[in-house]
């Protein structure tokens, strides 16, 4: 392959993008408009619902004469229809699972929990003789639903443990400590939606690639290129690299727009750099889907419609749309979902760039992107140039 020819083709593609108002709006102006509209509309609004929460549990009250109270509390949590309990044997493992997004909350039952309740029943009207303990509750700051619902549900389970079905709001020997909740409660709905905006903006690369390839085929440009020293490999590489450039520009525009309206991700320069890296990987996915759409399209107009077969599922199941039940299963097959998950882990949970979960997401997007590029090139070379 000749680097000079590839660079010339990239320059041609980028110039064509900047000279087409509709394409320029969709790829460059649209991400800015999208970010400002959603950021301003949802900057201070919360809401939504969920069907279940994955909750980690560490029970330290396993010895002594009153451990039946901690067992009862665990049973009340487990019997809840909205809690899926996963028990841990140490704090470090549970905190790591929470930070990587594998848990919605993590509860630590302190040693002496049962003694506290027994001391209450011994002198229910004399708080001075109670043995006070604190349940440590950590809530995933990357889950708006968990932040809103988990503390009250844990409080309800605690009341049922102490008072049974006749729970009432009176002084208790045990309290729930939730320092993570105080910090995360300041987040708006926009904070939870922002990671999905990056994937949402890049999705339309698929349509632009399909339109461009179909148009150049119909106008005879591909046939004319065959009469020049430019090889098919050089042409395909230039298409891929030019769209990777556009993906980088899109990430920069979304970040700049988000910062302009006050968004501050819970990550540093390394996390921002990772956002650019995974966007580059996702551009391979977009080009691959675009090549497949161009292969089965008879015109640029048809390519637009067919490209939405690949765009719409990713928009609704892989960005910032609320998921639950069957839709969560469907989302696992959407490349855009892995970008959103990785950036949520970085931007909301504040996980370090060394976290294995974000590199797993990156690997999934990269492998799928390369596979789609290879399939798309093979199909377009065989059927799409005729």
MOQUIUR-V241458 format. One record per pair of residues at least 12 apart in sequence whose C-alpha atoms are under 10 Angstrom apart, sorted by the first residue. I is the first residue (numbers start at 1). J is the second residue. If there is no record, write none. Layout:
i->(I:I)
j->(J:J)
//
This chain:
i->(1:1:1:1:1:1:1:2:2:2:2:2:3:3:4:5:5:5:5:5:5:6:6:6:6:6:6:6:6:6:6:6:7:7:7:7:7:8:9:9:9:9:9:9:9:9:9:10:10:10:10:10:10:10:10:10:11:11:12:12:12:13:13:13:13:13:13:14:14:14:14:14:16:17:17:17:17:23:23:23:23:23:23:26:26:26:26:26:26:27:27:27:27:27:27:27:27:27:27:28:28:28:28:28:28:28:28:28:29:29:29:30:30:30:30:30:31:31:31:31:31:31:31:31:31:31:31:31:32:32:32:32:32:32:32:32:32:32:33:33:34:34:34:34:34:35:35:35:35:35:35:35:35:35:35:35:35:35:35:35:36:36:36:36:36:38:38:38:38:38:38:39:39:39:39:39:39:39:39:39:39:39:39:39:40:40:40:40:41:41:42:42:42:42:42:42:43:43:43:43:43:43:43:43:43:44:44:44:44:44:44:45:45:45:45:46:46:46:46:46:46:46:46:46:47:47:47:47:47:48:48:48:48:48:49:49:49:49:49:49:49:49:50:50:50:50:50:50:50:50:50:51:51:51:51:51:51:51:52:52:52:52:52:52:52:52:52:52:52:53:53:53:53:53:53:53:53:53:53:53:53:53:54:54:54:54:54:54:54:54:54:54:54:54:54:55:55:55:55:55:55:55:55:55:55:55:55:55:55:55:55:55:55:55:55:55:56:56:56:56:56:56:56:56:56:56:56:56:56:56:56:56:56:56:56:56:56:57:57:57:57:57:57:57:57:57:57:57:57:57:57:57:57:58:58:58:58:58:58:58:58:58:58:58:58:58:58:59:59:59:59:59:59:59:59:59:59:59:59:60:60:60:60:60:60:60:60:61:61:61:61:61:61:61:61:62:62:62:62:62:62:63:63:63:64:64:64:64:65:65:65:66:66:66:66:66:66:66:67:67:67:67:67:68:68:69:69:69:69:69:69:69:69:69:70:70:70:70:70:70:70:70:70:70:71:71:72:72:72:72:72:72:73:73:73:73:73:73:73:73:73:73:74:74:74:74:74:75:75:76:76:76:76:76:76:76:76:77:77:77:77:77:77:77:78:79:80:80:80:82:82:82:83:83:83:83:83:84:84:85:85:85:85:86:86:87:87:88:88:88:90:91:91:91:94:94:94:94:95:95:96:96:98:98:98:98:98:98:98:99:99:99:99:99:99:99:99:99:99:99:99:99:100:100:100:100:100:100:100:100:100:100:100:100:100:100:100:101:101:101:101:101:101:101:101:101:101:101:102:102:103:103:103:103:103:104:104:104:104:104:104:104:104:104:104:104:105:105:105:105:105:105:105:105:105:105:106:106:106:106:106:107:107:107:107:107:107:107:107:107:108:108:108:108:108:108:109:109:109:109:109:109:110:110:110:110:110:111:111:111:112:112:112:112:113:113:113:113:113:113:113:114:114:114:114:115:115:115:115:115:116:116:116:116:116:116:116:116:116:117:117:117:117:117:117:117:117:117:118:118:118:118:119:119:119:120:120:120:120:120:120:121:121:124:124:124:125:127:127:127:128:129:130:130:130:131:131:132:132:132:132:133:133:133:133:133:134:134:134:134:134:134:135:135:135:135:135:135:135:136:136:136:136:136:136:137:137:137:137:137:137:137:137:137:138:138:138:138:138:138:138:139:139:139:139:139:139:139:140:140:140:140:140:141:141:141:141:141:141:141:141:141:141:141:141:141:141:142:142:142:142:142:142:142:142:142:142:142:142:143:143:143:143:143:144:144:144:144:144:144:144:146:147:147:147:147:147:147:147:148:148:148:150:151:151:151:151:154:155:155:156:158:158:158:159:159:162:184:184:187:188:190:190:190:191:191:191:191:191:191:191:192:192:192:192:193:193:193:193:193:193:194:194:194:194:194:194:194:194:194:194:194:194:195:195:195:195:195:195:195:195:195:195:195:195:195:195:196:196:196:196:196:196:196:196:196:196:196:196:196:196:197:197:197:197:197:197:197:197:197:198:198:198:198:198:198:198:198:198:198:198:198:198:198:198:198:199:199:199:199:199:199:199:199:199:199:199:199:199:199:199:199:199:199:199:200:200:200:200:200:200:200:200:200:200:200:201:201:201:201:201:201:202:202:202:202:202:202:202:202:202:202:202:202:202:203:203:203:203:203:203:203:203:203:203:203:203:203:203:204:204:204:204:204:204:204:204:205:205:205:205:205:205:205:205:205:205:205:205:205:205:206:206:206:206:206:206:206:206:206:206:206:206:206:206:206:206:206:206:206:207:207:207:207:207:207:207:207:207:207:207:207:207:207:207:207:207:208:208:208:208:208:208:208:208:209:209:209:209:209:209:209:209:209:209:209:209:209:209:209:210:210:210:210:210:210:210:210:210:210:210:210:210:210:210:210:210:210:210:210:210:211:211:211:211:211:211:211:211:211:211:211:211:211:212:212:212:212:212:212:213:213:213:213:213:213:213:213:213:213:213:213:213:214:214:214:214:214:214:214:214:214:214:214:214:214:214:214:214:215:215:215:215:215:215:216:216:217:217:217:217:217:217:217:218:218:218:218:218:220:222:222:222:223:223:232:232:233:236:236:236:236:236:236:237:237:239:240:240:240:240:240:240:240:240:241:241:241:241:242:243:243:243:243:243:244:244:244:244:244:244:244:244:244:245:245:246:246:246:247:247:247:247:247:247:247:247:247:247:248:248:248:248:248:248:248:249:249:250:250:251:251:251:251:251:251:252:252:252:255:255:264:264:265:265:265:265:265:265:265:266:266:266:266:266:266:266:266:266:267:267:267:267:267:267:267:267:267:267:268:268:268:268:268:269:270:270:270:270:271:271:271:271:271:271:271:271:271:271:272:272:272:272:273:274:274:274:274:274:274:274:275:275:275:275:275:275:275:277:277:278:278:278:278:278:278:278:278:278:278:278:279:279:279:279:279:280:280:280:281:281:281:281:281:281:281:281:281:281:282:282:282:282:282:282:282:282:282:282:282:282:283:283:283:283:284:284:284:284:284:284:284:284:284:284:285:285:285:285:285:285:285:285:285:285:285:285:286:286:286:286:286:286:286:286:287:287:287:287:287:287:288:288:288:288:288:288:288:288:288:288:289:289:289:289:289:289:289:289:289:290:290:290:290:290:290:290:290:290:291:291:291:291:291:291:291:291:291:291:291:291:291:292:292:292:292:292:292:292:292:292:292:292:292:293:293:293:293:293:293:293:293:293:293:294:294:294:294:294:294:294:294:295:295:295:295:295:295:295:295:295:295:295:296:296:296:296:297:298:310:311:311:313:313:313:313:313:314:314:314:314:314:314:314:315:315:315:316:316:316:316:317:317:317:317:317:317:317:317:317:318:318:318:318:318:318:318:318:318:318:318:318:319:319:319:319:319:319:319:319:319:320:320:320:334:335:335:335:335:335:335:335:336:336:337:337:338:338:338:338:338:338:338:338:339:339:339:339:339:340:341:341:341:342:342:342:342:342:342:342:343:343:344:345:345:346)
j->(230:231:232:233:234:235:237:229:230:231:233:234:234:238:234:229:230:231:234:235:238:230:231:233:234:235:236:237:238:239:241:242:234:237:238:241:242:238:230:234:235:236:237:238:239:241:242:235:237:238:239:240:241:242:243:245:238:242:238:239:242:212:238:239:241:242:243:239:242:243:245:246:212:208:212:242:246:204:205:207:208:211:212:201:202:204:205:207:208:201:202:203:204:205:208:246:247:249:250:201:202:246:247:249:250:251:253:254:250:253:254:201:204:250:253:254:197:198:200:201:202:250:251:252:253:254:255:257:201:250:251:252:253:254:255:256:257:258:254:257:197:200:201:254:257:190:193:194:197:198:201:253:254:255:256:257:258:259:260:261:254:257:258:260:261:189:190:193:194:197:258:188:189:190:191:193:194:197:257:258:260:261:262:263:190:258:261:262:189:190:188:189:190:191:192:193:187:188:189:190:191:193:261:262:263:186:187:188:189:190:191:187:188:189:190:144:145:148:185:187:188:189:190:192:144:145:148:188:189:144:145:148:189:322:144:145:146:148:149:322:323:324:82:144:145:146:149:322:323:324:325:81:82:83:145:323:324:325:80:81:82:83:84:104:145:146:150:324:325:81:82:83:84:85:103:104:105:143:145:146:149:150:82:83:84:85:86:98:101:102:103:104:105:106:146:77:78:82:83:84:85:86:87:94:98:102:103:104:105:106:107:138:139:140:146:150:83:84:85:86:87:88:91:93:94:95:97:98:102:103:104:105:106:107:108:137:138:74:77:85:86:87:88:89:90:91:94:105:106:107:108:109:137:74:86:87:88:89:90:91:94:106:107:108:109:110:136:71:74:87:88:89:90:107:108:109:110:111:113:89:90:108:109:110:111:112:113:108:109:110:111:112:113:114:115:109:110:111:112:113:114:111:112:114:111:112:114:115:112:114:115:112:113:114:115:116:117:118:111:112:113:114:115:113:114:112:113:114:115:116:117:118:161:162:109:110:111:112:113:114:115:117:158:161:114:161:114:157:158:160:161:162:109:113:114:154:157:158:159:160:161:162:87:109:157:158:161:157:161:154:156:157:158:159:160:161:164:153:154:156:157:158:160:161:157:157:153:154:157:149:150:153:104:105:150:153:154:103:104:103:105:106:107:103:106:106:107:106:107:108:108:106:107:108:106:107:108:138:107:138:351:355:138:139:140:141:142:349:351:139:140:141:142:345:346:348:349:350:351:352:355:357:140:142:341:342:344:345:346:349:350:351:352:355:356:357:358:140:141:142:143:341:342:344:345:349:351:357:140:357:138:139:140:143:146:138:139:140:141:142:143:144:145:146:147:150:137:138:139:140:141:143:146:147:150:151:136:137:138:139:140:135:136:137:138:139:154:176:177:178:134:135:136:137:138:176:133:134:135:136:137:176:133:134:135:136:174:133:134:135:131:132:133:134:131:132:133:134:135:173:174:131:133:162:174:130:131:132:133:173:129:130:131:132:133:134:172:173:174:130:131:132:133:161:162:172:173:174:130:131:162:173:131:132:173:132:162:171:172:173:174:162:173:171:172:173:171:171:172:173:173:173:172:173:174:173:174:172:173:174:175:173:174:175:176:177:173:174:175:176:177:178:154:158:174:175:176:177:178:175:176:177:178:179:180:150:151:154:176:177:178:179:180:181:150:151:177:178:179:180:181:151:178:179:180:181:182:184:180:181:184:348:349:180:181:182:183:184:185:186:187:192:344:345:348:349:350:184:187:191:192:341:344:345:346:347:348:349:350:184:192:344:348:349:184:185:187:188:189:191:192:181:180:181:182:183:184:185:187:181:184:185:181:176:177:178:181:176:175:176:168:174:175:176:172:174:174:348:349:348:263:258:263:320:258:263:264:265:344:347:348:320:344:347:348:319:320:321:322:340:344:254:255:258:263:265:319:320:340:343:344:347:348:265:275:319:320:339:340:341:342:343:344:345:346:347:348:315:318:319:320:321:336:337:338:339:340:341:342:343:344:251:254:255:258:315:319:320:339:340:247:250:251:252:253:254:255:275:276:279:319:320:336:339:340:343:247:250:251:278:279:282:283:314:315:318:319:320:335:336:337:338:339:340:343:311:314:315:316:318:319:320:336:337:339:340:247:250:251:254:315:319:243:246:247:248:250:251:279:280:282:283:286:311:336:247:282:283:285:286:308:310:311:312:314:315:319:335:336:286:290:307:308:310:311:312:315:243:244:246:247:282:283:284:285:286:287:289:290:307:311:243:283:284:285:286:287:288:289:290:291:292:293:294:303:304:307:308:310:311:286:287:289:290:291:293:294:300:303:304:305:306:307:308:309:310:311:243:286:287:290:300:303:304:307:239:240:243:286:287:288:289:290:291:292:293:294:303:304:307:286:287:288:289:290:291:292:293:294:295:296:297:299:300:301:302:303:304:305:306:307:290:291:293:294:297:299:300:301:302:303:304:305:307:239:290:291:294:300:303:239:290:291:293:294:295:297:299:300:303:380:384:385:290:291:293:294:295:296:297:298:299:300:301:302:303:304:384:385:294:298:299:300:301:303:300:385:294:298:299:300:384:385:386:298:299:300:385:386:385:235:385:386:385:386:377:381:377:287:291:373:376:377:381:373:377:287:280:283:284:285:286:287:288:373:280:283:284:287:283:280:283:284:286:287:276:279:280:281:282:283:284:286:287:280:283:279:280:283:276:277:278:279:280:281:282:283:284:286:275:276:277:278:279:280:283:276:279:276:279:272:275:276:277:279:280:272:275:276:272:275:347:348:343:344:346:347:348:349:350:344:345:346:347:348:349:350:351:352:343:345:346:347:348:349:350:351:352:353:346:347:350:352:353:353:346:352:353:354:342:343:345:346:347:350:351:352:353:354:343:346:347:353:353:342:343:346:353:358:359:362:339:340:342:343:346:347:362:362:366:338:339:342:343:358:359:361:362:363:365:366:336:339:362:365:366:365:366:369:339:362:363:364:365:366:367:368:369:370:335:336:338:339:362:364:365:366:367:368:369:370:365:366:369:373:365:366:367:368:369:370:371:372:373:374:335:336:365:366:367:368:369:370:371:372:373:376:307:310:311:335:336:369:372:373:369:370:372:373:376:377:368:369:370:371:372:373:374:375:376:377:307:309:310:311:369:372:373:375:376:303:304:306:307:310:311:372:373:376:303:307:372:373:374:375:376:377:378:379:380:381:384:306:307:310:372:373:375:376:377:378:379:380:384:305:306:307:308:309:310:376:379:380:384:306:307:376:379:380:383:384:385:376:377:378:379:380:381:382:383:384:385:386:379:380:383:384:384:384:334:334:336:330:331:333:334:336:330:331:333:334:335:336:337:334:336:337:331:334:336:337:329:330:331:332:333:334:335:336:337:330:331:332:333:334:335:336:337:338:339:340:341:331:334:335:336:337:338:339:340:341:337:340:341:365:361:362:364:365:366:368:369:361:365:361:365:357:358:360:361:362:363:364:365:358:361:362:364:365:361:357:358:361:355:357:358:359:360:361:362:358:361:358:357:358:358)
//
